[in-house]
Amino acid sequence: MTVTEKNIISTFKTFLRSYSLSSRETIYKKVGKSKKTNSKIKEEDFFKTFGSFSDNKSAEEIISNLKNQRNFKTKEITF
């Protein structure tokens, strides 16, 4: 278990303590049920979240729009 995972679990435990006993039992049951189902995301489903979007504009128009929308700060930062 990674340090991040340990921190998440610790925070979740602290969060659960603020709920009533009946609420915590309901949460535990739901977590137990979700654990029994195969919740792993298939690799192909993961890669479906990436990709192109449909637009009638050409690539050059999209690039031009992106470049024109850039906002650079000209304020000097002093330390």
N, C-alpha and C positions, 0 to 999 in steps of 0.2 A: 504494500500500500504506500502510495506516495505521500509526501508531506501535505500537498494540497488536498488530497482525499481525506487525510486525517483532520485537517482544519475544517473541511466541509462537514464532516461527521460531528465534530465537536460543536460547531455552530448550530447544526441541526438539533443536537441534543439540548442545547441551551434554549433554543427556540421552542422545542416541544414542552419544556418544563412550564412554559407560560400558559399552556392549555389545561383544561379540566381532564380528569382521568378518563371520562367517557369519550372525549374528543381524541385523546391520545390513543385509546383502544381502537377507535374507528380508523385512525391514520395507520396504526400498526397492521390492521386487517387488510387495508387497501395496499399497503406496501408489500405485505405477504403475498397477496394475490398477484400483484404485478411481477413479483419475483418469480412466480411459477410460470408465467408466460414468457415466451422467447422475445425479449425486448431488444435484442441486439439488432442493430440496423445492418441490413445486408449491404455489402460493398456497392452493389449496383444501385441501390436506393440512395446511398450516400452521393455517388457521382451524378445522379439525376438532379441534385440540387445545384449543380454547376452548369454553365453553358451559356448559350446565346439567348438573346431576347429578340422578338420580332419588331421591326421598325421599318418604315418606308424610306427612311433617310439612308443615304449612302454612307459608307465608312468615313469618307472625307468630311461629310457634313457633321457627323457625330463628333469626330475629332475636333473639328473647328468649334463646335458649340462648347465642348468641354474646355478647350483652351481659352475661349472668350469668357467663360464663367469663373475662371481662376481669380482669386482675390489675394494679392500679396500685401503684406503689411510693410509699410515703409518707415514705421516708427523705430527709432534707435533704442536699443535696450542698453541701459547703463547699469553697471554693477558697483 
